[in-house]
């Protein structure tokens, strides 16, 4: 009983209710907006088609480096959570029906702010390169068009039982730091611009009839490999990025309080990703130390990623991604990337196809520690932990879900699920998309 109580308190550290749910919230669908931390194939499917038309445009993420169109070595948190809830874990595609219970509109490289000057003219996804990747505003527009404007009932009740997840902001801060685009700004100005963009999208969704929201805060970017490589002594860039993400999270929580007061019918919750990542850093360091001692290996830094940029991206890629150098790194060619040896990093035990056009994760050894797969993106084991944390708090909050339209609602339960259970399922998953 005491152990169970400790687990409940532990989960509560990550997940905060800004507005209390008076009765069980009934959920029909799971909707995701965000960037590469949530993208489960949108960038890949779009750039694959563009690549077939013109080889100048690369496939993102590079299929010979990443798993199944994800920016990781396996499924992302949204895949895992959708599977736990028995929703259809399908990525976004042009023919996606509004009746699907899992809709993911996240695009790798997406900004919270809108950078395209003619963005207001774009209501739905098209194949024009200038609209890629879709910003948060365009993702929301596409969702509303497909689920309300293009829905036969044409009513706000269509989305009132959607559980909407938003995790975005990283590209705004990381890319701006390296490019100065749109302009060089102070941390306070940068975070205010991102929070304003989030407020506009959230307000649009609320006025359209959305009620249930889960907003994920940002992890501390001072610890991501790309920042540490540029500032190994943590003297300038690293502390600045840490301060920016802390300020972002503070303002995000205040925005949620303001919205809940303005719209008292909404249910809006916050996931403390900074705390979750911080705890994972500690867990991973301990695992790495124990593994190296038991296997007589030298201790390896758990912040070292499995694939590492050996130099800046190809100039051709840089010109294609003028405002998004972080995304360009995920499209890098083989000569710019070093794969770390599985002998020293068991979590990087990756299996590539014979032509190296794709790779398959057949069960890497995460007991050795390790957090990041590449310069900014976490390993799939951390994505699984994120999904479990969110699921357990949804269950504690009394959320109910409908497995499909003909079934009754039932409580969300994930007490019997473990991280190992989720990761074991990855070994049986086929490569979801065609290669090039």
N, C-alpha and C positions, 0 to 999 in steps of 0.2 A: 504494500500500500504506500509506504514511504517512497519507494523507488518510483512508483507510478506518479506520485505527486511531484517528485523532482523532475521527471520528464516533462510534465505539464508546465512547470515553471521555466524549464530550459527552453522549450519551444516558444513560450510567451516572450522571451527576450528578442526574438526575431520578428514577431508578428503582432502588431498593435492595432486594436480596433479604435478608430477615430470616432466612429459612430456606432453605438451598440445596436445589435440586431435584436429587436423585441420578440421575434418569433423565428422559427426555422426558415432560413432563406432558401427558396426553391430555385434550383439551377437547371436549365435545359441545355445550355451550350457553354462552351469555353471559347473565348475570343482573345487573341494575343496581338498586341502591337509592340513594336520595338525594333531592335537592331540585330547584330550578329549573335548576341547572347541568346536570342530567342528564335532566330531564323532557322526553319527546318527544311529549306530547299527553295525558297523564293528567288534568291539571287541566282542560284544554280540553274533553275529551270529557265529563267529569263535570259541569262547570259549564254546559256547553251544554245538557245535559238538564235541569238544575235551572232554568236560565234560561227554558226553554220552559214550565216549570210555574209559575214566579213570576218576573216581570221584576225583582223586587227584588234577586235574586242576579245579579251580573254574570258575563259570560264571561271566563275567565282563561286565558291572557293575552288582552288586548283584541285581537280578530282584525283590526282595522283598523290595528294598530300592530306586530304581531308575525307572524312567518312560521310557518304550519302548526302552530299550537299550541305552538311552542317559544318560550322566553324569549330570542329572538335574531332575527337577520335571515335565518336559514337553519338547517340541521340542527345538532344538538348533537354533542358528541364521541362519544356512544354510538351515534348514527346512523352516523357515519362509520366507527367501528371495526367495527360489525356488518356494514356493507357490505364492508369490506376482508376480513373473515373469511367472507364469503358466507353469513352467517346471515340469516334473514328479518327485515328491519328494520321490524317491525310494532310499534305502540304497544300498551300494555296496553288490553284491552277486556274486558267481562264474559264474553265467550264464548271468551277466549283458551285454546287447548289447551295442555296440559302438554308436548306434543311439539314446540312451537315452539322454535327454537334461539336466539331472542333475546327475552328477557322483561324488560321495563323496568317496575319498580314505583315509580320515583321520582315524587314529587309536588312541584310548585313550592310553596314555603312550608313544607315539612316541617321539623320540628325533630328533632334526635337524641333529646332528652328527650320524655317523654310528658306532655302537658298535660291530656288528657281524663280526667276522674275515673273514667269507666266504661269506659275503654279495654280493660281486661282481659276484658270481656264481648264484645268485637267480634273475631271470628276472621277474617272476610273483609270485602271491600269491600261497603258498602251505600250507599244514596243519602242517608243522613241528614247534614244539614249539620254537626252537631256533631262528626262524625268527620273533617271536612275541614280541612286536608289531612292525609293519613295520615302519622303519625310513623314513624320508622325501625322501631319495634317492630311497628306495624300492618302495615307493608310486609313485614316478615319473616314475620309470622303468615300473611298472605295467600299469600305464596310457598310456605310449608310446607304450608298447607292444600291448595293446588292441585296441588302436586307430590309430596306424600307421603300425607297423610291421604285425599285424594281420588283417589289414583292406584291403578289396579287391582293393581299389584304390592305396594304398601304396604311399601316397603323403603327403607332409607337409601341403597342403591346407586343409586337413581334420581337423586340429586343429587351423587354422588361425583365426577362428571366435569364439573360446572358450574364455570365461572370466574365468581366473584362479585366485582363491583365495588361499593365503598361510598364515596360522596363526600357528606359531610353535616357540619353544624355551623354553617354560616354564619348561618342564621336564628336559632339559639339566641343567638348573640352580638350580631348587628345589631339584632334586635327587642328583646332585653332591654335594650340600651343606651338605646333610645328609650321603652320602656314600663315598665321595672322589673319585668316579669313573668317568672317567677313571683315572684321577690323580687330586690331590689337586692343584688348579690353582688360580691365582689372577683374579679379575673381568675383567681386561683388556684381559688376556689370554683366559678366558672362553668366553667372548663375541666375541673375534676375531675368535675362533674356530667355534662358531655357525654361525656367519656371513659368514665365508668361506664356510661352508656347504651349506648355503642358496645360495651363489653365484654359487657354482658348479651346484646345481639343476636348478637354474634359467637359467644359461648359456646353460645347456642341453636342457631345454624346448625351449629357444629362437632359438637355432640351429636346433631344430626339426620343427620349424615353428610357435610356439606360439607367439602371438603379444600382447594380452591384459592381464594385471596383476593387481590385487589388493592385496597389502601386508598389513596385520594388525599388528600394533605394539603390544607390550606387556603392560598389565596394571601394575600398581605399586604393585609388590608382597609384599611390606612391610605391606600391609593392609589385606592380605588374612588370614582367621582364623587360618590356620595351622602355619603360621609364628608368629601370635600374641599369640597363645597358648604357643609356645616355647620361646617367648621373649615378655612377657606381658608389660614390662616397656619400650620397644622399645629402648634398649640400645646397642644391638650388632647385632643380626641376622636381625632384621627388617630394620635398616638403611642400612645394607650391601645389602640386597635384593633390596631395593629401588634404591641404586646406580647402581646395576647391570642392572636392567631393564631400567633405564634412559640411561645408556651407550649403551645397546643393541639397543634401539630405535634411538639413535643418529647415530650409525654405520649403522643401517638398512637404514635410509634415505640417508646417504652418498653413500651406495651401489646402491641405486636406481638412484641417480644422475649419478654415474659412468656408470651404465649399459645403461642409456638413451643416454649418450654421445657416448658410444661404439656401440650401436645398435639404431640409430636414428629413425627406423621405429616402435619401440615398444611404447605402451601406458602403463605406469606403475604408479600406484597411491598408496598412503599411507593413512591408517586409523589410526588416533590418538586415540588408545584405552586407553592410560593413561589418557588423558583428559576426554574421555567419562566416564570411571570408576570414576574418581575424581568428576565429576559432579553428577554422580549417588549416590556417597557417601553422597553428600550434600542434594540431593533430598530425599534420603531414611531417613536421619536423621530428616529432617523436617516432613516427613510423619509419622515417628514413634512418634515424639513429639506430633503432633496434634492428632494422634489416641489415644495415651495413656491418654491425657488430656480429650478427649471427651468420653472415655470409662472407666475413673476412674481406670486405671491400672498403675502400676509402669512402668517407662520408661525402655525399653529394648534396649540393644546395637544393632544397625542395622547390625553390623558385625558378630553377632552370627548366625551360620548356623542352618539349620533345623535338620540335622542329624550330630551327633558329635561323634568322636572317644573317648571312655572312657578309652582306653589303646592302646598300640601299637598293630599292627596287629599280628595275630596268627603266631608263629614261622614257621609253615609249609608254610604259605603264604610268609613270609619274605624270606625263602630259594628259593622259586620259582621266586621271583622278586628281585634278588640281586642288580640289578642296577636301580630298579624302585619301591622304597618303597611308592611313591605317588600313583602309580597304585594299589599296594597291599591294600591300605586303601579302595579303591572302591570295593574290593572283600571281605571285612571283614565280618565275621559271625555276627549274631545278638547279641551275647553276648558281642561283642566289640563295639556296637553302641548304642547310646542313641537317641531316637526320641524326639524332643522337643514338648511340649504340645501346641496344637492349641489355647487353651484359652489364653495363654500368647503371642503366636506368630501366629497370624491368617494366615500369609503367609505360614505356615507349616501345613495347614489343609489338610492333605493327607488321601486318602482312600485306604485301603489295601484289597486285595481279602480275602475270608474266610480262605484260607489256607496260607495266607501271602506269596505266591510265586510271587506276583506282586502287584503293586499299581496303582491306577488311580487318576489323578488330575481332580477333578470335579469343579475347579474354586476356588482356594485359594484367600484370601483377601489380595491383595498386597497393599492396601491403608494404611496398618499398617507399611509399610517400610520393610526392610530386603533386603539383596543383595545376600547372599550366600546360596546355598542348602546344601553343605557339606564343607569339610575342604579347598577346593580350587575352587570348581565349582559354578558358579552363578545360581540363579533361572532363570526359563524360561522367566520371565517378562523382565529381563535384556537382554536375548538373543533376545527377540522381539524388544527391543529398538535398539540393535545393527543392526538388519536387516533393520529397518526403516531408521536409519541414513545412512546406505550404499545405500539403494534404493533411497533415496531423492537426495543424491549427484550424483549417476549415472544418475538420471533424469536431474539434473541441468547441468551435463556435456554433455548432448545430446545423451546418449547411446540409441540405438534401439535394440529391441529383436524380434526374430521370434518364435512365440508361438509353431509352429510345421512346418515341412518342406514344407507343402503345403500353408502356410499363408505368407503374405508379412510382411516385417519388420514394426514395429510401435514403437513410442517413449515409453520409460519406464515412467510410471506415478504412483505415490503413494501419491499424495496430499490429496486424500480423505480418506486415511487409517489412523487409529489411533492405538495407543498401545492397547486400550481396544478392538478394533475390532479383532486384532490378538489373544489376550488372550482368547476372548470369543470362538473362534474356537476350542481351545484346549479342551474345555469341551465335545465336540462331537466326539473327536478322540478315536478310539478303541485302545487297546494295540496292537502294530504292529506285535509282534512276539510271537511265541509259548513260553510257559514257560517250566520249566523242571520238 
